[in-house]
Amino acid sequence: MMGIKYRKLSLSFPIVAIFLTSCSGGQISALPTSTVNVPPAAMSTPSPTDTPRLTFTPTATPTPHLPVLSGTQIPASDVVISADNIDQVVELARWGKGVITDAAYSPDGKLIGIATTLGVSLYDAETLDERVSIDTDASVASIAFSPDGKFLATGLIGNVVKLWGVVDGALFEILENPTQESISNTPNKFAFSNLSFSPDGGLIAGGSSNGYITLWQIENGVLINTIENPAHKAVLDIFFSPDGQSLFYLSGDGNVREVNALDGEQIHIFAGVSIRVAAISPDGMILATYESFRDPVQFSVVGYLYLWSVESGDKLQTIQAREPYFTESDISSLAFSVDGKSIGAAGEDQSGRIWNVEDGSLQASFDELHPTDGYGYYLNYFTVSFSPDGKNILLAGSNVFGIWDLETEELINRVENNTDSIIDIALLGDGQTLVSLEWPKIALLQFPSGTVVSSGDSLLSDSQVTFDPDGVQLLTSRYDNTVQFWSSDGKDVIKEFEWDRSDSDDGIQRAIEAIAVSPDGQTMALEMRYTGKVELRKMSDGSLIKNLQTGTKFGYSGTLIFTPDGKYLVASLSDTIRLFNLDDGIILGSFRGGLGVALHPDGSILAGGGEGKTITVWKIPGGEVLYTLKDQPDVVRAVTFSPNGEYLIAGIDDGTIEVFLAQDGELLKSWKGHTEGVRDVLFTPDGRYVISASIDGTVRVWGIKP
């Protein structure tokens, strides 16, 4: 069952490319696509015997998509990107298979569908070999198999539902949502975050983040009805009752509502404090919900799993699923076993549990996917499903999925070839090694081949990743107040500094939010979250040189940059930038717009992206505003200058990359490829390529084809 999705979603893009791959890794071939116009809303009630009869008229064969796996050599380019050739720049490569967003068994149990920020892959349920890969060019928020197993529905960003053939991955139907306005508090990035087929396969219902439920007839794509959530909140989960007469949906106001499937008339409301996920038993008699809240007595977050009688609305069982003081994570997905005797849950910490429905006792726990790197604060959306034969349980999310045998409680198989959100990238000085931070794991890749050089379990960082000026050492930092110096190949720890987390004036535990190295390689700057300080320390022995007072103890998205002459330090936290004079530690200026920060190569200009969809460029050290670029497509979280300083590039939350003239901010070009927000962007030192990283789990390379 679907639940609250924590990953931020972005706008979709219109190109659709579909691929079919054999389990033996055979040739990739393109498949035809089809577009069906959805007629205006019409009231139509299908009979229980209606059977989907989708028609399919192939169009011209699309061009195969870019490489998606690491180790694919990109076309070599000898052309430096400039205003004269900016129109020729294209996406040359895409490294990464995307972040897992949903998973489901096919009705016959032979296939497992894995939805990602890039598309859907269908795996053999026994061998976990990939059978079919569907590239949607939009982030997939939810999937559902039709009851006959012939079709797979995908809920996409942009409030579109697409139906695909399970055998070959061909596109059969596009179901548009005519209700694009929002009655919820979700800003302009709508998605069908949950889908459900009626038991007879005649209808499909989609719950959207814009606060509406939409029902279509599968046979002809006709819109049956649009149901408005009276709470004016996002629809977080949706499912039909086993008899197909009712729809249950979880609302953003923390309640579950049962409504008539066709006219939307409310039948019952299951009121909670803050229900996060829900599921219904196979016989439709029991509703399971999970909610968490801060206990005023224990001063800690607790979570409860409730089992309700659907008929009476009474609570049948209360299970404490999250003990106080963070001993367990929140539940992100629920599912009943086939026989309805057990309820399974997936946790944000990548673990799973099963309880007995009758007495609420814990039956089994599955922790093999839980990270073993010592980090206790993974917060990923994970989903749980039982196999149709009741023998296995599936847990999926982030970059991994696994299957367990329910009888032995042993992990049968796991696949870990997806990627997690990439929040930072950096290039070694020679431009031949790319560092990619999938928080908190780091991967080192050869550039331009994309081949993974190192990706050890111990190579971790919580903030920026950076090299020393000589490119000999890679610096990483962690929230436990540790800084490690790695060899440039990521294989050996050269040295490590660790400081007492409580070593602050007011006793607040410190955490390193950002790290930077001075141009002469003698000093490192550490932004210490919760203390209001930036610490300057010696690279040689880690000893403290001085503290710089930022004036704020709280924030996020910290960034530190030394000016090329080493005289000033740029420190950003949240949406504010501070410029320090390093001689006396005085703040020379404070500027709004610090989510993404970059310095011009000569150190005379500072650019910052802001939450207000703006980019501001200042002259430093004076702080005069040179220009402000307003009304960007979304929040700007990454900016960078070209090596020659002529161009400014911005990475935006809707997945767009924009290129401007640095002199006056003239927009030269917009590139669209990422399906979710861009978190970092950079030029290669030779100016021939632009590399971008996104929370869609991909690194993309842009340049001019030879």
C-alpha positions as CSV (number, residue, x, y, z in Angstrom):
1,M,0.0,0.0,0.0
2,M,1.1,3.5,-0.7
3,G,1.6,6.1,2.0
4,I,3.1,9.5,2.5
5,K,6.0,10.0,0.1
6,Y,8.8,12.1,1.5
7,R,10.8,12.8,-1.6
8,K,10.1,16.1,-3.3
9,L,8.5,15.7,-6.6
10,S,9.1,17.8,-9.7
11,L,7.6,18.6,-13.1
12,S,7.5,15.9,-15.8
13,F,8.8,16.2,-19.3
14,P,6.9,15.2,-22.4
15,I,9.3,12.8,-24.2
16,V,8.6,9.1,-23.6
17,A,11.1,6.4,-24.5
18,I,10.6,2.7,-23.8
19,F,13.0,-0.1,-23.7
20,L,12.9,-3.9,-23.5
21,T,15.8,-5.8,-22.0
22,S,16.2,-9.5,-21.6
23,C,17.4,-11.0,-18.3
24,S,20.6,-12.0,-20.0
25,G,21.4,-8.4,-20.7
26,G,20.6,-8.6,-24.4
27,Q,20.2,-5.9,-27.0
28,I,18.2,-2.8,-26.1
29,S,15.5,-2.1,-28.6
30,A,13.0,0.8,-28.8
31,L,9.3,0.1,-28.7
32,P,6.5,2.2,-30.3
33,T,4.3,4.5,-28.3
34,S,0.7,5.6,-28.5
35,T,-1.2,8.6,-27.3
36,V,-4.9,8.5,-26.6
37,N,-6.9,11.7,-26.1
38,V,-9.1,11.6,-23.1
39,P,-12.6,12.9,-23.7
40,P,-14.3,15.4,-21.4
41,A,-15.8,14.2,-18.1
42,A,-18.8,11.9,-18.6
43,M,-20.9,9.9,-16.1
44,S,-20.7,6.3,-17.1
45,T,-21.2,3.3,-14.9
46,P,-19.5,0.1,-16.1
47,S,-21.2,-3.2,-15.5
48,P,-19.4,-5.8,-13.3
49,T,-18.7,-7.9,-16.3
50,D,-16.9,-5.2,-18.2
51,T,-13.4,-6.3,-19.4
52,P,-10.7,-3.8,-20.4
53,R,-10.3,-3.9,-24.2
54,L,-7.6,-1.3,-24.9
55,T,-6.6,-0.7,-28.5
56,F,-3.1,0.1,-29.5
57,T,-2.0,1.9,-32.6
58,P,1.8,2.2,-32.8
59,T,3.4,5.5,-33.8
60,A,6.8,6.1,-35.2
61,T,9.6,4.3,-33.3
62,P,11.2,6.7,-30.8
63,T,14.9,7.3,-30.4
64,P,16.5,5.1,-27.7
65,H,17.3,6.9,-24.5
66,L,20.8,7.8,-23.3
67,P,23.0,5.4,-21.4
68,V,21.7,4.8,-17.9
69,L,24.4,2.8,-16.3
70,S,27.8,3.8,-15.1
71,G,30.7,2.7,-17.2
72,T,29.3,4.1,-20.5
73,Q,31.8,6.3,-22.3
74,I,30.2,9.6,-23.3
75,P,30.9,11.0,-26.8
76,A,34.2,12.9,-26.6
77,S,33.9,16.6,-27.3
78,D,36.6,19.0,-28.3
79,V,34.3,22.0,-28.3
80,V,34.2,24.5,-25.3
81,I,30.6,25.5,-24.5
82,S,29.9,29.1,-25.4
83,A,27.1,31.5,-26.3
84,D,27.8,30.8,-30.0
85,N,27.2,27.0,-29.7
86,I,24.8,26.8,-26.6
87,D,22.0,25.7,-28.9
88,Q,24.0,22.6,-29.8
89,V,24.4,21.4,-26.2
90,V,22.5,18.2,-25.5
91,E,22.4,15.6,-22.7
92,L,25.3,13.2,-23.5
93,A,24.9,10.7,-20.7
94,R,22.8,9.8,-17.7
95,W,24.4,7.8,-14.9
96,G,22.2,6.1,-12.4
97,K,19.0,4.1,-12.4
98,G,16.9,6.4,-10.2
99,V,15.5,6.3,-6.7
100,I,12.9,3.7,-5.9
101,T,9.5,5.2,-5.2
102,D,7.1,2.3,-5.1
103,A,6.9,-1.5,-5.6
104,A,4.2,-4.1,-6.3
105,Y,3.7,-7.8,-7.1
106,S,1.9,-8.7,-10.3
107,P,-1.4,-10.6,-9.5
108,D,0.1,-14.0,-10.5
109,G,3.2,-13.3,-8.4
110,K,5.6,-13.9,-11.3
111,L,6.8,-10.2,-11.6
112,I,7.8,-7.4,-9.3
113,G,7.3,-3.9,-10.5
114,I,9.8,-1.4,-9.2
115,A,8.9,2.3,-9.8
116,T,11.6,4.9,-9.7
117,T,12.2,8.6,-10.4
118,L,13.0,7.6,-14.0
119,G,10.4,4.9,-14.8
120,V,9.5,1.3,-14.0
121,S,11.4,-1.9,-14.2
122,L,9.7,-5.3,-14.1
123,Y,11.7,-8.1,-12.4
124,D,11.3,-11.8,-12.4
125,A,10.0,-12.5,-8.9
126,E,12.1,-15.6,-8.5
127,T,15.5,-14.7,-10.0
128,L,15.1,-10.9,-9.7
129,D,16.4,-10.6,-13.3
130,E,15.2,-7.4,-15.0
131,R,12.7,-8.3,-17.7
132,V,11.2,-5.0,-18.9
133,S,12.4,-1.4,-18.5
134,I,10.0,1.4,-19.1
135,D,11.6,4.9,-19.3
136,T,8.8,7.5,-18.5
137,D,11.0,10.6,-18.5
138,A,9.0,11.7,-15.4
139,S,9.2,10.7,-11.8
140,V,6.8,7.8,-11.1
141,A,4.9,8.4,-7.8
142,S,2.9,5.2,-7.8
143,I,2.2,2.0,-9.7
144,A,-0.6,-0.6,-9.7
145,F,-1.1,-3.8,-11.7
146,S,-4.5,-4.5,-13.3
147,P,-6.3,-7.5,-11.7
148,D,-5.8,-9.6,-14.9
149,G,-2.1,-8.7,-14.8
150,K,-2.0,-7.4,-18.4
151,F,-1.5,-3.7,-17.7
152,L,0.6,-1.6,-15.3
153,A,-0.6,1.8,-14.3
154,T,1.9,4.6,-13.4
155,G,1.0,7.8,-11.6
156,L,3.3,10.5,-12.8
157,I,4.3,14.0,-11.9
158,G,2.1,16.3,-13.8
159,N,-1.1,14.5,-12.7
160,V,-1.1,12.0,-15.5
161,V,-1.8,8.3,-15.4
162,K,-0.3,6.0,-18.1
163,L,-1.1,2.4,-18.8
164,W,1.6,0.1,-20.1
165,G,1.6,-3.4,-21.4
166,V,3.2,-5.8,-18.9
167,V,4.6,-8.2,-21.6
168,D,6.5,-5.6,-23.7
169,G,6.3,-2.3,-21.9
170,A,4.3,-0.7,-24.7
171,L,2.3,2.5,-23.9
172,F,-1.4,1.8,-24.2
173,E,-3.3,4.7,-22.7
174,I,-2.8,8.1,-21.3
175,L,-5.4,9.2,-18.7
176,E,-5.3,13.0,-18.3
177,N,-6.6,14.7,-15.2
178,P,-8.8,17.7,-16.1
179,T,-8.5,19.1,-12.6
180,Q,-5.1,20.8,-12.5
181,E,-5.9,23.4,-9.9
182,S,-5.3,22.7,-6.3
183,I,-7.5,22.7,-3.3
184,S,-4.7,21.3,-1.1
185,N,-1.7,23.1,0.4
186,T,0.6,21.3,-2.1
187,P,2.2,24.0,-4.3
188,N,1.9,23.4,-8.1
189,K,3.7,20.0,-8.3
190,F,0.9,17.6,-8.6
191,A,1.1,13.9,-8.9
192,F,-1.1,10.8,-8.7
193,S,0.7,9.6,-5.6
194,N,-1.5,6.5,-5.3
195,L,-3.5,4.4,-7.7
196,S,-6.0,1.5,-7.3
197,F,-7.9,-0.7,-9.8
198,S,-11.4,-1.8,-9.0
199,P,-11.6,-5.6,-8.3
200,D,-13.2,-6.3,-11.7
201,G,-10.6,-4.2,-13.5
202,G,-13.2,-1.9,-15.0
203,L,-12.1,1.3,-13.2
204,I,-9.0,2.9,-12.0
205,A,-8.9,5.5,-9.3
206,G,-6.1,8.0,-8.7
207,G,-5.6,10.1,-5.6
208,S,-3.7,13.3,-6.3
209,S,-1.6,15.7,-4.2
210,N,-3.9,18.5,-5.4
211,G,-6.8,17.2,-3.2
212,Y,-8.8,15.4,-5.9
213,I,-9.7,11.7,-6.7
214,T,-10.2,10.9,-10.3
215,L,-11.9,7.8,-11.7
216,W,-11.6,6.5,-15.3
217,Q,-13.2,3.6,-17.2
218,I,-10.3,1.4,-18.4
219,E,-12.1,0.2,-21.5
220,N,-12.1,3.5,-23.3
221,G,-10.3,6.0,-21.0
222,V,-13.5,7.9,-20.2
223,L,-13.5,10.0,-17.1
224,I,-16.2,8.7,-14.8
225,N,-16.0,11.2,-11.9
226,T,-13.8,13.6,-10.0
227,I,-14.2,13.6,-6.2
228,E,-13.1,16.6,-4.1
229,N,-11.5,16.0,-0.7
230,P,-13.7,18.0,1.6
231,A,-10.7,18.6,3.9
232,H,-9.0,20.5,1.0
233,K,-5.8,18.4,1.6
234,A,-3.7,16.1,-0.5
235,V,-4.9,12.5,-1.1
236,L,-2.1,10.4,0.3
237,D,-3.4,6.9,-0.2
238,I,-6.4,5.2,-1.9
239,F,-7.9,1.7,-2.4
240,F,-11.1,0.1,-3.4
241,S,-13.1,-2.1,-1.1
242,P,-13.0,-5.8,-2.1
243,D,-16.6,-5.5,-3.5
244,G,-15.7,-2.5,-5.5
245,Q,-18.5,-0.4,-4.1
246,S,-16.5,1.9,-1.9
247,L,-13.3,3.9,-2.0
248,F,-11.1,4.5,1.0
249,Y,-8.7,7.3,0.9
250,L,-6.2,8.8,3.4
251,S,-6.4,12.6,3.5
252,G,-3.7,15.1,4.4
253,D,-5.7,16.1,7.4
254,G,-4.8,12.8,9.1
255,N,-8.2,11.0,8.6
256,V,-9.3,8.1,6.4
257,R,-12.6,8.5,4.5
258,E,-14.8,5.8,3.0
259,V,-16.9,7.1,0.1
260,N,-19.2,5.7,-2.6
261,A,-16.9,4.7,-5.5
262,L,-19.0,6.4,-8.2
263,D,-20.6,9.5,-6.7
264,G,-18.1,10.2,-3.9
265,E,-20.7,10.5,-1.2
266,Q,-19.1,10.0,2.2
267,I,-20.0,6.8,4.0
268,H,-17.8,6.9,7.0
269,I,-14.8,8.7,8.5
270,F,-12.1,7.1,10.5
271,A,-10.7,9.9,12.6
272,G,-7.1,10.0,13.8
273,V,-4.7,12.5,15.2
274,S,-2.2,12.3,12.3
275,I,-2.7,9.1,10.3
276,R,0.3,8.6,7.9
277,V,-0.5,5.3,6.1
278,A,-3.4,2.9,5.8
279,A,-4.4,-0.5,4.4
280,I,-7.5,-2.6,4.1
281,S,-7.8,-6.4,4.8
282,P,-8.5,-8.7,1.8
283,D,-12.1,-9.4,3.1
284,G,-12.7,-5.6,3.6
285,M,-13.6,-6.0,7.2
286,I,-10.5,-4.4,8.9
287,L,-8.8,-1.1,8.2
288,A,-5.3,-0.6,9.4
289,T,-3.8,2.8,10.1
290,Y,-0.6,4.2,11.5
291,E,0.0,7.5,13.2
292,S,2.8,9.1,15.1
293,F,2.9,12.1,17.4
294,R,4.9,13.6,20.2
295,D,3.9,12.2,23.6
296,P,3.6,15.1,26.0
297,V,4.4,12.8,29.0
298,Q,7.4,11.0,27.6
299,F,8.6,14.0,25.6
300,S,9.3,11.8,22.6
301,V,7.7,10.7,19.4
302,V,5.6,7.5,19.6
303,G,3.7,5.6,16.9
304,Y,0.6,3.5,17.1
305,L,-0.8,1.0,14.6
306,Y,-4.6,0.8,14.9
307,L,-6.9,-1.9,13.5
308,W,-10.5,-0.7,12.9
309,S,-13.8,-2.5,12.2
310,V,-14.9,-1.2,8.8
311,E,-18.5,-1.9,9.6
312,S,-18.8,-0.3,13.0
313,G,-15.8,2.2,12.9
314,D,-14.6,0.9,16.3
315,K,-11.0,0.3,17.1
316,L,-10.3,-3.5,17.4
317,Q,-6.6,-3.4,18.2
318,T,-3.9,-0.9,19.3
319,I,-0.3,-1.8,18.7
320,Q,2.6,0.5,19.8
321,A,4.7,0.3,16.7
322,R,7.2,3.0,17.6
323,E,8.5,3.1,21.2
324,P,9.6,6.4,22.6
325,Y,13.1,7.9,22.4
326,F,13.6,6.9,18.7
327,T,14.1,3.2,19.2
328,E,12.2,2.6,15.9
329,S,11.5,4.7,12.9
330,D,8.2,5.8,11.5
331,I,6.2,3.4,9.3
332,S,5.9,4.5,5.7
333,S,3.8,1.6,4.3
334,L,1.3,-1.0,5.4
335,A,0.0,-4.2,3.8
336,F,-2.2,-7.2,4.9
337,S,-1.1,-10.7,4.2
338,V,-3.2,-12.7,1.7
339,D,-5.1,-14.5,4.4
340,G,-5.6,-11.3,6.4
341,K,-4.1,-12.8,9.5
342,S,-1.0,-10.6,9.5
343,I,-0.2,-6.9,8.9
344,G,3.2,-6.0,7.5
345,A,4.9,-2.6,7.8
346,A,7.9,-1.0,6.1
347,G,9.9,1.6,8.1
348,E,11.8,4.7,7.1
349,D,14.9,3.0,8.4
350,Q,14.6,0.4,5.6
351,S,13.4,-2.4,8.0
352,G,10.2,-4.4,8.0
353,R,7.9,-5.9,10.7
354,I,4.9,-8.2,10.8
355,W,2.2,-8.3,13.6
356,N,-0.5,-10.8,14.3
357,V,-3.9,-9.2,13.5
358,E,-5.8,-11.1,16.2
359,D,-3.7,-10.3,19.2
360,G,-1.2,-7.6,18.0
361,S,1.9,-9.6,18.8
362,L,5.0,-9.0,16.8
363,Q,5.7,-12.1,14.6
364,A,8.8,-11.1,12.6
365,S,11.3,-8.4,11.9
366,F,13.4,-7.9,8.8
367,D,16.5,-5.7,9.2
368,E,18.9,-6.9,6.4
369,L,18.3,-3.8,4.3
370,H,18.9,-1.5,7.2
371,P,22.2,0.3,6.7
372,T,25.1,-1.0,8.7
373,D,27.4,2.0,8.4
374,G,26.5,3.3,11.9
375,Y,24.0,5.9,10.7
376,G,20.8,5.9,12.6
377,Y,18.9,8.6,10.8
378,Y,18.0,7.3,7.3
379,L,14.5,8.6,6.5
380,N,13.5,7.0,3.2
381,Y,10.1,6.0,1.9
382,F,9.9,2.2,2.0
383,T,7.0,0.1,0.8
384,V,5.9,-3.4,1.8
385,S,4.0,-6.1,-0.2
386,F,3.1,-9.7,0.3
387,S,3.4,-12.1,-2.6
388,P,0.0,-13.4,-3.9
389,D,0.8,-17.0,-2.7
390,G,1.5,-15.6,0.8
391,K,5.0,-17.2,0.9
392,N,7.1,-14.0,0.6
393,I,7.3,-10.4,1.7
394,L,8.9,-7.6,-0.4
395,L,10.5,-4.5,1.0
396,A,11.6,-1.8,-1.4
397,G,12.8,1.8,-1.3
398,S,15.8,4.2,-1.7
399,N,18.3,2.2,-3.8
400,V,17.5,-1.4,-2.8
401,F,14.7,-4.0,-2.6
402,G,14.7,-7.5,-1.1
403,I,12.5,-10.6,-0.7
404,W,12.1,-12.8,2.4
405,D,10.8,-16.3,2.9
406,L,8.0,-15.9,5.5
407,E,8.3,-19.4,6.8
408,T,12.1,-19.2,7.6
409,E,12.2,-15.4,7.9
410,E,15.4,-15.5,5.8
411,L,16.4,-13.0,3.1
412,I,16.1,-14.9,-0.2
413,N,17.5,-12.2,-2.6
414,R,18.2,-8.5,-2.9
415,V,18.9,-6.1,-5.7
416,E,20.9,-2.9,-5.1
417,N,21.5,-1.4,-8.5
418,N,19.4,1.8,-8.1
419,T,20.8,5.1,-6.8
420,D,19.7,7.4,-4.0
421,S,19.3,11.1,-4.2
422,I,22.5,12.8,-5.2
423,I,23.0,16.1,-3.4
424,D,26.6,17.1,-4.2
425,I,29.3,16.5,-6.8
426,A,32.9,17.6,-7.2
427,L,35.7,17.2,-9.7
428,L,39.3,16.6,-8.9
429,G,41.5,19.3,-10.3
430,D,42.5,17.4,-13.4
431,G,38.9,16.7,-14.2
432,Q,39.3,13.0,-14.4
433,T,37.7,12.0,-11.1
434,L,34.1,12.8,-10.2
435,V,32.9,12.6,-6.6
436,S,29.2,11.9,-6.2
437,L,27.5,12.2,-2.8
438,E,24.4,10.0,-2.4
439,W,23.9,11.1,1.2
440,P,25.7,9.9,3.1
441,K,27.5,7.5,0.7
442,I,30.2,8.7,-1.6
443,A,31.0,7.2,-5.0
444,L,34.1,8.1,-7.0
445,L,33.8,7.8,-10.8
446,Q,36.2,8.1,-13.7
447,F,35.3,10.9,-16.0
448,P,34.3,10.8,-18.7
449,S,33.7,7.1,-18.7
450,G,31.5,7.0,-15.6
451,T,33.2,3.8,-14.3
452,V,33.0,3.5,-10.5
453,V,36.5,3.8,-9.0
454,S,35.5,3.5,-5.3
455,S,32.3,3.2,-3.4
456,G,33.1,1.7,0.0
457,D,30.7,1.4,2.9
458,S,33.0,3.6,5.0
459,L,33.4,6.4,2.4
460,L,30.7,8.7,3.9
461,S,29.9,12.4,4.3
462,D,27.1,14.4,5.7
463,S,27.9,17.7,4.0
464,Q,29.9,19.0,1.0
465,V,32.6,16.8,-0.4
466,T,35.8,18.7,-1.4
467,F,39.4,18.1,-2.5
468,D,42.4,20.0,-1.2
469,P,43.9,22.4,-3.8
470,D,46.5,19.9,-4.9
471,G,43.9,17.2,-5.5
472,V,45.8,14.7,-3.3
473,Q,43.2,14.4,-0.5
474,L,39.4,14.1,-0.4
475,L,37.9,15.7,2.7
476,T,34.6,14.4,4.2
477,S,32.7,15.4,7.3
478,R,30.1,13.8,9.4
479,Y,27.5,14.9,11.9
480,D,29.5,13.1,14.7
481,N,32.1,15.9,14.4
482,T,34.6,13.9,12.4
483,V,36.6,15.1,9.4
484,Q,38.4,12.5,7.4
485,F,41.2,13.0,4.9
486,W,41.1,10.3,2.2
487,S,43.5,9.5,-0.6
488,S,42.1,10.8,-3.9
489,D,41.1,7.3,-5.0
490,G,38.9,6.9,-1.9
491,K,40.7,3.8,-0.7
492,D,42.7,4.9,2.3
493,V,42.1,7.3,5.2
494,I,45.2,9.4,5.5
495,K,44.2,11.1,8.8
496,E,41.2,11.9,10.8
497,F,40.1,14.6,13.3
498,E,37.3,14.2,15.8
499,W,36.1,16.8,18.2
500,D,33.8,16.6,21.2
501,R,30.2,17.2,20.0
502,S,29.3,19.0,23.2
503,D,32.3,21.3,23.1
504,S,30.4,24.5,22.8
505,D,29.7,27.5,25.0
506,D,26.0,26.6,25.7
507,G,26.3,22.8,25.7
508,I,24.4,22.3,22.4
509,Q,25.7,19.3,20.5
510,R,27.6,20.5,17.4
511,A,27.4,19.0,13.9
512,I,29.5,19.8,10.9
513,E,27.2,21.2,8.3
514,A,29.8,22.3,5.6
515,I,33.5,22.1,4.9
516,A,35.9,24.0,2.7
517,V,39.7,24.3,2.2
518,S,41.6,27.5,1.7
519,P,43.4,28.1,-1.6
520,D,46.8,27.6,0.0
521,G,45.7,24.3,1.5
522,Q,46.7,25.4,5.0
523,T,43.3,26.0,6.6
524,M,39.9,24.3,6.6
525,A,36.7,26.0,7.5
526,L,33.9,24.1,9.3
527,E,30.4,25.4,9.6
528,M,29.2,24.1,13.0
529,R,25.4,23.7,13.0
530,Y,23.6,24.5,16.2
531,T,26.5,26.7,17.5
532,G,26.3,29.8,15.3
533,K,30.0,29.4,14.5
534,V,32.3,28.8,11.6
535,E,35.6,27.3,12.8
536,L,38.9,27.9,11.1
537,R,41.3,25.0,11.8
538,K,44.8,24.0,10.7
539,M,44.9,21.3,8.0
540,S,48.0,19.9,9.6
541,D,46.8,19.0,13.0
542,G,43.1,20.2,13.3
543,S,43.9,22.8,15.9
544,L,41.6,25.8,16.2
545,I,42.7,29.0,14.7
546,K,39.6,31.2,15.3
547,N,35.9,31.2,15.5
548,L,33.7,33.2,13.2
549,Q,30.3,34.1,14.6
550,T,27.4,33.7,12.1
551,G,24.7,35.1,14.2
552,T,22.4,32.1,13.8
553,K,22.5,28.6,15.3
554,F,19.9,26.9,13.1
555,G,19.4,26.3,9.4
556,Y,20.1,23.9,6.6
557,S,21.9,23.6,3.3
558,G,25.2,25.0,4.5
559,T,27.9,26.0,2.1
560,L,31.4,27.4,2.6
561,I,33.7,29.0,-0.1
562,F,37.0,30.7,0.2
563,T,37.7,33.5,-2.2
564,P,40.6,32.8,-4.6
565,D,42.9,35.2,-2.8
566,G,42.1,33.6,0.6
567,K,41.0,37.0,2.1
568,Y,37.3,36.3,2.5
569,L,35.0,33.4,3.3
570,V,31.5,33.0,2.1
571,A,29.3,31.1,4.5
572,S,25.6,30.3,3.7
573,L,23.1,28.7,6.0
574,S,19.4,28.3,4.9
575,D,18.6,31.3,2.7
576,T,21.2,33.8,4.1
577,I,24.8,34.4,3.0
578,R,27.5,36.0,5.2
579,L,30.8,37.3,3.9
580,F,33.6,37.2,6.5
581,N,36.9,39.1,6.5
582,L,39.3,36.4,7.6
583,D,41.9,38.9,9.0
584,D,39.6,40.1,11.8
585,G,36.6,37.7,11.5
586,I,34.1,40.6,10.9
587,I,31.0,40.1,8.8
588,L,31.3,42.5,5.8
589,G,27.8,41.8,4.6
590,S,24.7,39.6,4.8
591,F,22.7,38.7,1.7
592,R,19.4,36.9,1.2
593,G,19.6,34.0,-1.2
594,G,22.0,31.3,-0.1
595,L,20.6,27.9,-1.0
596,G,23.0,27.7,-3.9
597,V,26.2,29.8,-3.8
598,A,29.1,30.3,-6.3
599,L,32.0,32.6,-6.7
600,H,33.3,34.0,-10.0
601,P,36.7,32.6,-10.8
602,D,38.4,36.0,-10.1
603,G,36.5,36.3,-6.8
604,S,34.8,39.6,-7.6
605,I,31.3,38.3,-8.1
606,L,29.1,36.2,-5.8
607,A,25.9,34.5,-7.1
608,G,23.2,33.0,-4.9
609,G,20.0,31.1,-5.5
610,G,17.0,31.6,-3.2
611,E,13.8,30.1,-2.0
612,G,11.9,32.9,-3.7
613,K,12.7,31.5,-7.1
614,T,15.4,34.2,-7.6
615,I,19.1,34.4,-8.5
616,T,21.0,37.4,-7.1
617,V,24.5,38.4,-8.2
618,W,26.5,40.7,-5.9
619,K,29.8,42.5,-6.3
620,I,32.2,41.6,-3.4
621,P,33.5,42.6,-0.9
622,G,31.2,45.7,-1.2
623,G,27.9,43.7,-1.6
624,E,26.4,45.9,-4.3
625,V,23.7,44.0,-6.2
626,L,24.6,43.7,-9.9
627,Y,21.3,42.2,-10.9
628,T,18.5,39.9,-9.7
629,L,16.9,37.2,-11.9
630,K,13.3,36.8,-10.7
631,D,10.5,34.4,-11.5
632,Q,12.7,31.3,-12.0
633,P,10.7,28.1,-12.6
634,D,11.2,27.0,-9.0
635,V,13.5,27.3,-6.0
636,V,17.2,27.6,-7.1
637,R,19.5,25.3,-5.1
638,A,22.6,25.2,-7.2
639,V,24.7,27.8,-9.2
640,T,28.1,27.8,-10.7
641,F,30.3,29.9,-13.0
642,S,32.1,28.7,-16.1
643,P,35.9,28.4,-15.9
644,N,36.3,31.6,-18.0
645,G,33.7,33.4,-15.9
646,E,31.5,34.3,-18.8
647,Y,28.5,32.1,-18.0
648,L,26.4,31.4,-14.9
649,I,24.5,28.2,-14.6
650,A,21.6,27.5,-12.2
651,G,20.1,24.1,-11.1
652,I,16.4,24.4,-10.2
653,D,14.0,22.4,-8.2
654,D,11.8,21.5,-11.2
655,G,14.7,19.7,-12.8
656,T,15.7,22.5,-15.2
657,I,19.2,23.8,-15.8
658,E,19.4,27.4,-17.0
659,V,22.4,29.1,-18.6
660,F,22.9,32.9,-18.3
661,L,25.5,35.5,-19.4
662,A,27.4,36.2,-16.2
663,Q,27.8,39.9,-17.1
664,D,24.2,40.9,-17.2
665,G,22.1,37.8,-16.5
666,E,20.7,37.3,-20.0
667,L,19.1,33.9,-20.4
668,L,20.8,31.9,-23.1
669,K,19.3,28.4,-22.8
670,S,17.3,26.1,-20.6
671,W,18.1,22.3,-20.5
672,K,15.5,19.8,-19.3
673,G,16.4,16.3,-18.4
674,H,16.3,15.6,-14.6
675,T,12.9,14.5,-13.4
676,E,13.4,16.0,-9.9
677,G,15.3,18.9,-8.3
678,V,18.8,19.7,-9.3
679,R,21.1,19.9,-6.3
680,D,24.5,20.6,-7.8
681,V,25.9,21.7,-11.2
682,L,29.5,22.3,-12.4
683,F,31.7,22.8,-15.4
684,T,34.6,20.6,-16.2
685,P,37.9,22.6,-16.0
686,D,38.3,22.6,-19.8
687,G,34.8,24.1,-20.2
688,R,33.7,21.3,-22.6
689,Y,31.1,19.7,-20.3
690,V,28.5,20.6,-17.7
691,I,27.8,18.0,-15.0
692,S,24.6,18.1,-13.0
693,A,23.3,16.0,-10.0
694,S,19.8,15.6,-8.8
695,I,17.6,14.0,-6.2
696,D,16.2,11.9,-9.0
697,G,19.3,9.8,-8.4
698,T,21.2,10.6,-11.6
699,V,24.3,12.4,-12.7
700,R,23.9,13.9,-16.2
701,V,26.6,15.1,-18.6
702,W,25.8,17.9,-21.0
703,G,27.9,18.9,-24.0
704,I,28.2,19.1,-27.8
705,K,28.3,15.9,-29.8
706,P,31.3,15.6,-32.0
